[in-house]
Amino acid sequence: MKVSQARLKAAARKVSDNLTKPGPLDLPPVVGLKEIVRMFDVKDNTPYQWRSKGVLPKEDGEVSNNPVWKVTTIYQFAEDTKRTIVWDPWDVLVEDEATQ
């Protein structure tokens, strides 16, 4: 699976539009360790282990003292490490052209 740049730009525009409206975001631009569990369908402690072993990229920031990554960072991590994303929060993944 690869990230569709066109879909990613559309999702980013949606987040940008939501930032100017009152109320919660429909699509958060960051994910934490619990979302990573869901994205990769791994055991609850796996992302914590990945992080402590330096497998996950350095977090992009913190929210309430918890690490968060931009969704795009995690998409790149999946691509770089050939891990399969089973839950795509932004719906930007497409099949590799080579496998079609």
Chimera marker file (.cmm) of the C-alpha trace (Angstrom):
<marker_set name="trace">
<marker id="1" x="0.000" y="0.000" z="0.000" r="1" g="1" b="0" radius="0.5"/>
<marker id="2" x="1.143" y="3.524" z="-0.761" r="1" g="1" b="0" radius="0.5"/>
<marker id="3" x="-0.118" y="6.914" z="0.289" r="1" g="1" b="0" radius="0.5"/>
<marker id="4" x="-2.109" y="8.667" z="-2.412" r="1" g="1" b="0" radius="0.5"/>
<marker id="5" x="-0.762" y="12.215" z="-2.410" r="1" g="1" b="0" radius="0.5"/>
<marker id="6" x="-4.010" y="13.525" z="-3.897" r="1" g="1" b="0" radius="0.5"/>
<marker id="7" x="-6.082" y="11.893" z="-1.131" r="1" g="1" b="0" radius="0.5"/>
<marker id="8" x="-3.619" y="13.096" z="1.498" r="1" g="1" b="0" radius="0.5"/>
<marker id="9" x="-3.869" y="16.694" z="0.264" r="1" g="1" b="0" radius="0.5"/>
<marker id="10" x="-7.686" y="16.471" z="0.297" r="1" g="1" b="0" radius="0.5"/>
<marker id="11" x="-7.624" y="15.128" z="3.872" r="1" g="1" b="0" radius="0.5"/>
<marker id="12" x="-5.238" y="17.899" z="4.925" r="1" g="1" b="0" radius="0.5"/>
<marker id="13" x="-7.570" y="20.502" z="3.379" r="1" g="1" b="0" radius="0.5"/>
<marker id="14" x="-10.450" y="18.978" z="5.376" r="1" g="1" b="0" radius="0.5"/>
<marker id="15" x="-8.452" y="19.315" z="8.610" r="1" g="1" b="0" radius="0.5"/>
<marker id="16" x="-7.529" y="22.872" z="7.689" r="1" g="1" b="0" radius="0.5"/>
<marker id="17" x="-11.171" y="23.737" z="7.021" r="1" g="1" b="0" radius="0.5"/>
<marker id="18" x="-12.212" y="22.171" z="10.338" r="1" g="1" b="0" radius="0.5"/>
<marker id="19" x="-9.684" y="24.279" z="12.249" r="1" g="1" b="0" radius="0.5"/>
<marker id="20" x="-11.579" y="27.451" z="11.379" r="1" g="1" b="0" radius="0.5"/>
<marker id="21" x="-14.945" y="26.108" z="12.563" r="1" g="1" b="0" radius="0.5"/>
<marker id="22" x="-16.055" y="25.915" z="16.190" r="1" g="1" b="0" radius="0.5"/>
<marker id="23" x="-16.295" y="22.484" z="17.806" r="1" g="1" b="0" radius="0.5"/>
<marker id="24" x="-14.183" y="19.336" z="17.626" r="1" g="1" b="0" radius="0.5"/>
<marker id="25" x="-12.204" y="18.201" z="14.609" r="1" g="1" b="0" radius="0.5"/>
<marker id="26" x="-13.773" y="15.484" z="12.514" r="1" g="1" b="0" radius="0.5"/>
<marker id="27" x="-10.365" y="14.117" z="11.597" r="1" g="1" b="0" radius="0.5"/>
<marker id="28" x="-7.470" y="14.500" z="14.027" r="1" g="1" b="0" radius="0.5"/>
<marker id="29" x="-4.155" y="15.297" z="12.327" r="1" g="1" b="0" radius="0.5"/>
<marker id="30" x="-2.206" y="13.275" z="14.933" r="1" g="1" b="0" radius="0.5"/>
<marker id="31" x="-2.301" y="9.785" z="16.400" r="1" g="1" b="0" radius="0.5"/>
<marker id="32" x="-1.091" y="8.385" z="19.695" r="1" g="1" b="0" radius="0.5"/>
<marker id="33" x="0.026" y="4.947" z="20.770" r="1" g="1" b="0" radius="0.5"/>
<marker id="34" x="-3.555" y="3.655" z="21.071" r="1" g="1" b="0" radius="0.5"/>
<marker id="35" x="-4.389" y="4.727" z="17.519" r="1" g="1" b="0" radius="0.5"/>
<marker id="36" x="-1.201" y="3.025" z="16.308" r="1" g="1" b="0" radius="0.5"/>
<marker id="37" x="-2.469" y="-0.203" z="17.899" r="1" g="1" b="0" radius="0.5"/>
<marker id="38" x="-5.618" y="0.123" z="15.795" r="1" g="1" b="0" radius="0.5"/>
<marker id="39" x="-3.832" y="1.225" z="12.618" r="1" g="1" b="0" radius="0.5"/>
<marker id="40" x="-1.554" y="-1.845" z="12.608" r="1" g="1" b="0" radius="0.5"/>
<marker id="41" x="-3.874" y="-4.273" z="14.448" r="1" g="1" b="0" radius="0.5"/>
<marker id="42" x="-1.178" y="-5.186" z="16.954" r="1" g="1" b="0" radius="0.5"/>
<marker id="43" x="-1.270" y="-6.015" z="20.669" r="1" g="1" b="0" radius="0.5"/>
<marker id="44" x="-1.849" y="-3.081" z="23.016" r="1" g="1" b="0" radius="0.5"/>
<marker id="45" x="1.749" y="-3.039" z="24.246" r="1" g="1" b="0" radius="0.5"/>
<marker id="46" x="3.438" y="-3.360" z="20.830" r="1" g="1" b="0" radius="0.5"/>
<marker id="47" x="3.650" y="0.388" z="20.009" r="1" g="1" b="0" radius="0.5"/>
<marker id="48" x="5.027" y="1.028" z="23.509" r="1" g="1" b="0" radius="0.5"/>
<marker id="49" x="7.723" y="-1.597" z="22.837" r="1" g="1" b="0" radius="0.5"/>
<marker id="50" x="8.417" y="-0.162" z="19.362" r="1" g="1" b="0" radius="0.5"/>
<marker id="51" x="8.865" y="3.262" z="20.930" r="1" g="1" b="0" radius="0.5"/>
<marker id="52" x="11.150" y="2.078" z="23.759" r="1" g="1" b="0" radius="0.5"/>
<marker id="53" x="13.292" y="0.106" z="21.274" r="1" g="1" b="0" radius="0.5"/>
<marker id="54" x="13.540" y="3.045" z="18.871" r="1" g="1" b="0" radius="0.5"/>
<marker id="55" x="11.533" y="1.318" z="16.133" r="1" g="1" b="0" radius="0.5"/>
<marker id="56" x="8.904" y="4.073" z="15.934" r="1" g="1" b="0" radius="0.5"/>
<marker id="57" x="10.065" y="7.426" z="14.618" r="1" g="1" b="0" radius="0.5"/>
<marker id="58" x="10.575" y="10.188" z="17.163" r="1" g="1" b="0" radius="0.5"/>
<marker id="59" x="7.229" y="11.610" z="18.178" r="1" g="1" b="0" radius="0.5"/>
<marker id="60" x="6.176" y="14.860" z="16.534" r="1" g="1" b="0" radius="0.5"/>
<marker id="61" x="4.833" y="16.300" z="19.779" r="1" g="1" b="0" radius="0.5"/>
<marker id="62" x="2.959" y="15.658" z="23.004" r="1" g="1" b="0" radius="0.5"/>
<marker id="63" x="-0.625" y="16.024" z="24.138" r="1" g="1" b="0" radius="0.5"/>
<marker id="64" x="-1.183" y="15.803" z="27.896" r="1" g="1" b="0" radius="0.5"/>
<marker id="65" x="2.321" y="14.343" z="28.322" r="1" g="1" b="0" radius="0.5"/>
<marker id="66" x="1.578" y="11.547" z="25.826" r="1" g="1" b="0" radius="0.5"/>
<marker id="67" x="3.498" y="11.152" z="22.567" r="1" g="1" b="0" radius="0.5"/>
<marker id="68" x="1.731" y="11.931" z="19.298" r="1" g="1" b="0" radius="0.5"/>
<marker id="69" x="2.762" y="11.587" z="15.676" r="1" g="1" b="0" radius="0.5"/>
<marker id="70" x="1.423" y="13.281" z="12.600" r="1" g="1" b="0" radius="0.5"/>
<marker id="71" x="-0.586" y="10.749" z="10.635" r="1" g="1" b="0" radius="0.5"/>
<marker id="72" x="1.787" y="11.313" z="7.733" r="1" g="1" b="0" radius="0.5"/>
<marker id="73" x="4.746" y="10.300" z="9.935" r="1" g="1" b="0" radius="0.5"/>
<marker id="74" x="3.083" y="6.975" z="10.705" r="1" g="1" b="0" radius="0.5"/>
<marker id="75" x="2.167" y="6.407" z="7.035" r="1" g="1" b="0" radius="0.5"/>
<marker id="76" x="5.845" y="6.942" z="6.168" r="1" g="1" b="0" radius="0.5"/>
<marker id="77" x="6.903" y="4.614" z="9.003" r="1" g="1" b="0" radius="0.5"/>
<marker id="78" x="4.627" y="1.898" z="7.606" r="1" g="1" b="0" radius="0.5"/>
<marker id="79" x="5.998" y="2.372" z="4.119" r="1" g="1" b="0" radius="0.5"/>
<marker id="80" x="9.635" y="2.427" z="5.267" r="1" g="1" b="0" radius="0.5"/>
<marker id="81" x="9.254" y="-0.698" z="7.417" r="1" g="1" b="0" radius="0.5"/>
<marker id="82" x="6.876" y="-2.506" z="5.029" r="1" g="1" b="0" radius="0.5"/>
<marker id="83" x="4.224" y="-2.794" z="7.766" r="1" g="1" b="0" radius="0.5"/>
<marker id="84" x="0.594" y="-3.101" z="6.718" r="1" g="1" b="0" radius="0.5"/>
<marker id="85" x="-1.908" y="-0.520" z="7.896" r="1" g="1" b="0" radius="0.5"/>
<marker id="86" x="-5.273" y="-2.177" z="8.491" r="1" g="1" b="0" radius="0.5"/>
<marker id="87" x="-7.113" y="0.957" z="9.678" r="1" g="1" b="0" radius="0.5"/>
<marker id="88" x="-6.472" y="4.019" z="7.559" r="1" g="1" b="0" radius="0.5"/>
<marker id="89" x="-7.862" y="7.004" z="9.500" r="1" g="1" b="0" radius="0.5"/>
<marker id="90" x="-7.523" y="9.378" z="6.549" r="1" g="1" b="0" radius="0.5"/>
<marker id="91" x="-8.434" y="6.893" z="3.798" r="1" g="1" b="0" radius="0.5"/>
<marker id="92" x="-5.398" y="7.844" z="1.719" r="1" g="1" b="0" radius="0.5"/>
<marker id="93" x="-3.845" y="4.445" z="1.058" r="1" g="1" b="0" radius="0.5"/>
<marker id="94" x="-4.050" y="2.854" z="-2.355" r="1" g="1" b="0" radius="0.5"/>
<marker id="95" x="-2.747" y="-0.443" z="-3.701" r="1" g="1" b="0" radius="0.5"/>
<marker id="96" x="0.788" y="-0.384" z="-5.052" r="1" g="1" b="0" radius="0.5"/>
<marker id="97" x="0.728" y="-0.171" z="-8.820" r="1" g="1" b="0" radius="0.5"/>
<marker id="98" x="3.183" y="-3.085" z="-8.963" r="1" g="1" b="0" radius="0.5"/>
<marker id="99" x="0.703" y="-5.385" z="-7.193" r="1" g="1" b="0" radius="0.5"/>
<marker id="100" x="-2.281" y="-4.489" z="-9.329" r="1" g="1" b="0" radius="0.5"/>
<link id1="1" id2="2" r="1" g="1" b="0" radius="0.2"/>
<link id1="2" id2="3" r="1" g="1" b="0" radius="0.2"/>
<link id1="3" id2="4" r="1" g="1" b="0" radius="0.2"/>
<link id1="4" id2="5" r="1" g="1" b="0" radius="0.2"/>
<link id1="5" id2="6" r="1" g="1" b="0" radius="0.2"/>
<link id1="6" id2="7" r="1" g="1" b="0" radius="0.2"/>
<link id1="7" id2="8" r="1" g="1" b="0" radius="0.2"/>
<link id1="8" id2="9" r="1" g="1" b="0" radius="0.2"/>
<link id1="9" id2="10" r="1" g="1" b="0" radius="0.2"/>
<link id1="10" id2="11" r="1" g="1" b="0" radius="0.2"/>
<link id1="11" id2="12" r="1" g="1" b="0" radius="0.2"/>
<link id1="12" id2="13" r="1" g="1" b="0" radius="0.2"/>
<link id1="13" id2="14" r="1" g="1" b="0" radius="0.2"/>
<link id1="14" id2="15" r="1" g="1" b="0" radius="0.2"/>
<link id1="15" id2="16" r="1" g="1" b="0" radius="0.2"/>
<link id1="16" id2="17" r="1" g="1" b="0" radius="0.2"/>
<link id1="17" id2="18" r="1" g="1" b="0" radius="0.2"/>
<link id1="18" id2="19" r="1" g="1" b="0" radius="0.2"/>
<link id1="19" id2="20" r="1" g="1" b="0" radius="0.2"/>
<link id1="20" id2="21" r="1" g="1" b="0" radius="0.2"/>
<link id1="21" id2="22" r="1" g="1" b="0" radius="0.2"/>
<link id1="22" id2="23" r="1" g="1" b="0" radius="0.2"/>
<link id1="23" id2="24" r="1" g="1" b="0" radius="0.2"/>
<link id1="24" id2="25" r="1" g="1" b="0" radius="0.2"/>
<link id1="25" id2="26" r="1" g="1" b="0" radius="0.2"/>
<link id1="26" id2="27" r="1" g="1" b="0" radius="0.2"/>
<link id1="27" id2="28" r="1" g="1" b="0" radius="0.2"/>
<link id1="28" id2="29" r="1" g="1" b="0" radius="0.2"/>
<link id1="29" id2="30" r="1" g="1" b="0" radius="0.2"/>
<link id1="30" id2="31" r="1" g="1" b="0" radius="0.2"/>
<link id1="31" id2="32" r="1" g="1" b="0" radius="0.2"/>
<link id1="32" id2="33" r="1" g="1" b="0" radius="0.2"/>
<link id1="33" id2="34" r="1" g="1" b="0" radius="0.2"/>
<link id1="34" id2="35" r="1" g="1" b="0" radius="0.2"/>
<link id1="35" id2="36" r="1" g="1" b="0" radius="0.2"/>
<link id1="36" id2="37" r="1" g="1" b="0" radius="0.2"/>
<link id1="37" id2="38" r="1" g="1" b="0" radius="0.2"/>
<link id1="38" id2="39" r="1" g="1" b="0" radius="0.2"/>
<link id1="39" id2="40" r="1" g="1" b="0" radius="0.2"/>
<link id1="40" id2="41" r="1" g="1" b="0" radius="0.2"/>
<link id1="41" id2="42" r="1" g="1" b="0" radius="0.2"/>
<link id1="42" id2="43" r="1" g="1" b="0" radius="0.2"/>
<link id1="43" id2="44" r="1" g="1" b="0" radius="0.2"/>
<link id1="44" id2="45" r="1" g="1" b="0" radius="0.2"/>
<link id1="45" id2="46" r="1" g="1" b="0" radius="0.2"/>
<link id1="46" id2="47" r="1" g="1" b="0" radius="0.2"/>
<link id1="47" id2="48" r="1" g="1" b="0" radius="0.2"/>
<link id1="48" id2="49" r="1" g="1" b="0" radius="0.2"/>
<link id1="49" id2="50" r="1" g="1" b="0" radius="0.2"/>
<link id1="50" id2="51" r="1" g="1" b="0" radius="0.2"/>
<link id1="51" id2="52" r="1" g="1" b="0" radius="0.2"/>
<link id1="52" id2="53" r="1" g="1" b="0" radius="0.2"/>
<link id1="53" id2="54" r="1" g="1" b="0" radius="0.2"/>
<link id1="54" id2="55" r="1" g="1" b="0" radius="0.2"/>
<link id1="55" id2="56" r="1" g="1" b="0" radius="0.2"/>
<link id1="56" id2="57" r="1" g="1" b="0" radius="0.2"/>
<link id1="57" id2="58" r="1" g="1" b="0" radius="0.2"/>
<link id1="58" id2="59" r="1" g="1" b="0" radius="0.2"/>
<link id1="59" id2="60" r="1" g="1" b="0" radius="0.2"/>
<link id1="60" id2="61" r="1" g="1" b="0" radius="0.2"/>
<link id1="61" id2="62" r="1" g="1" b="0" radius="0.2"/>
<link id1="62" id2="63" r="1" g="1" b="0" radius="0.2"/>
<link id1="63" id2="64" r="1" g="1" b="0" radius="0.2"/>
<link id1="64" id2="65" r="1" g="1" b="0" radius="0.2"/>
<link id1="65" id2="66" r="1" g="1" b="0" radius="0.2"/>
<link id1="66" id2="67" r="1" g="1" b="0" radius="0.2"/>
<link id1="67" id2="68" r="1" g="1" b="0" radius="0.2"/>
<link id1="68" id2="69" r="1" g="1" b="0" radius="0.2"/>
<link id1="69" id2="70" r="1" g="1" b="0" radius="0.2"/>
<link id1="70" id2="71" r="1" g="1" b="0" radius="0.2"/>
<link id1="71" id2="72" r="1" g="1" b="0" radius="0.2"/>
<link id1="72" id2="73" r="1" g="1" b="0" radius="0.2"/>
<link id1="73" id2="74" r="1" g="1" b="0" radius="0.2"/>
<link id1="74" id2="75" r="1" g="1" b="0" radius="0.2"/>
<link id1="75" id2="76" r="1" g="1" b="0" radius="0.2"/>
<link id1="76" id2="77" r="1" g="1" b="0" radius="0.2"/>
<link id1="77" id2="78" r="1" g="1" b="0" radius="0.2"/>
<link id1="78" id2="79" r="1" g="1" b="0" radius="0.2"/>
<link id1="79" id2="80" r="1" g="1" b="0" radius="0.2"/>
<link id1="80" id2="81" r="1" g="1" b="0" radius="0.2"/>
<link id1="81" id2="82" r="1" g="1" b="0" radius="0.2"/>
<link id1="82" id2="83" r="1" g="1" b="0" radius="0.2"/>
<link id1="83" id2="84" r="1" g="1" b="0" radius="0.2"/>
<link id1="84" id2="85" r="1" g="1" b="0" radius="0.2"/>
<link id1="85" id2="86" r="1" g="1" b="0" radius="0.2"/>
<link id1="86" id2="87" r="1" g="1" b="0" radius="0.2"/>
<link id1="87" id2="88" r="1" g="1" b="0" radius="0.2"/>
<link id1="88" id2="89" r="1" g="1" b="0" radius="0.2"/>
<link id1="89" id2="90" r="1" g="1" b="0" radius="0.2"/>
<link id1="90" id2="91" r="1" g="1" b="0" radius="0.2"/>
<link id1="91" id2="92" r="1" g="1" b="0" radius="0.2"/>
<link id1="92" id2="93" r="1" g="1" b="0" radius="0.2"/>
<link id1="93" id2="94" r="1" g="1" b="0" radius="0.2"/>
<link id1="94" id2="95" r="1" g="1" b="0" radius="0.2"/>
<link id1="95" id2="96" r="1" g="1" b="0" radius="0.2"/>
<link id1="96" id2="97" r="1" g="1" b="0" radius="0.2"/>
<link id1="97" id2="98" r="1" g="1" b="0" radius="0.2"/>
<link id1="98" id2="99" r="1" g="1" b="0" radius="0.2"/>
<link id1="99" id2="100" r="1" g="1" b="0" radius="0.2"/>
</marker_set>
